[in-house]
C-alpha cells in the first residue's frame, strides 16, 4: 500500500456488495479498485465540485476579505482545517501571479471596513 493511502473497513448491505461485484467484473477491476472508483466519482464528480483552494481563490477574486473568504470556506467545508493563514497564503500566491489582486487591506477598504 502506498504511503499516502489509508485503509478502512466498510460493511455493505448484500445488494450493495453484489452491485460492487458486478461493477468490478464489468470493468475488470478488483473490488477495492471498484470501490475507490465509486468513492472518487461521488466525491469528485458529484459532491465536491470545487476544492477548498478553488473556493478560497474564487472568494478572493470576487473581492472578499480574508475573513469573508474563510467564512465561505468553512460554510461549504465545515470540517476543513483552513485557517486565516491559509487564506492569506492563497491571496499571496494569487498576487504573485497577478499584482492586481487586492491585498486584504484593500479588500477591507473596498468593503467599507
N, C-alpha and C positions, 0 to 999 in steps of 0.2 A: 504494500500500500504506500502510495506517495506520501511524503511528509506533510503536504498541505491538505490531505484528506482526513476526515474523521469518520469513525464507524458508529452506526446507530443500529438499533434493533427495533423493528416495527412489526406489530401484529395486524394482520389484514383479515377482513371478512373473507369467507370462502369465495364469493363471487369476485371480489377484488383480486384475489390470488389467481383465480382461473383466468381472469381478464389479463393480468400481468403476464401469465404464462403464454397466453395467446399472442400478445404483443411481442414477447421475446421470441417466440417461434417464428412469427411472421417476419420479423426483422433480422433473424439470425443472431440475436444478441443474448447475453446471459440475463438472468432475472435481475441481477444487480444493475447492469447497464440499462435495461429497460426501465427500471425504477428511477435511476438517475435521469434518464431522458424525460420521463414523465414529470419529475420534480423540476427540472430545468425549464420544461415547457410552461409549467404553471408559474413558476417564479419569474422567469424572464419574458415569457410570451404573453401572459395574461395579467399577473398580479403586479409585478414590479416593472412597469413600462419605463420608468426613469429611475436612475440611481440617485443616491444621496448627493453625489458630486454634481450630477446634471441639474438637480433641483436647486442646489446651492448656487451654482453658476447662473442659472436662469433667473433666480431671485435677485442676484446682484445685478445682472444685466438689466432687469426690469426696474432698477433704481432703488431697491430695498436697502435699508441699513443692514449692518451685520446682525443686529438683534432681530430685525424682522426676518432676515433670511434664515437665521437659526430657528425662529419660531415656526417658519414654514416647513423646515426640515423635520423638526420634532413633531409637528402636527401630522405630517404624511408618514413619518417613520418613527413612531413613538418609542421604539426600543433602541434607536440609534444612539451611539455614544458620542455624537457630534458635539463639539464644544465651541465656545466663541473663538478660540484659537484656530479651530478647523475652518470656520467661515473666513476668518482673516487670511488664512493661508490661501484659500480659493481666490479671494479678492486679489491678493498679492500676485498669484500666478496669472490671473487674468490681466492685471495691469502690466505685467512683463510682456504679454502678448499684444496688448492694446492699451497704450497710455491714456486713452480717452475714457477708460473705465473709471468712474469716480471713486475717490477714496471713501472710506466710511464717514469721515467728517463732512465731505462734500454731499454725500447721500443724506446725512442727518440735516444739513443746512437746507437742502432742497426740500426735505420733508417738513421743515419748519421747527426742528428740534433745537 
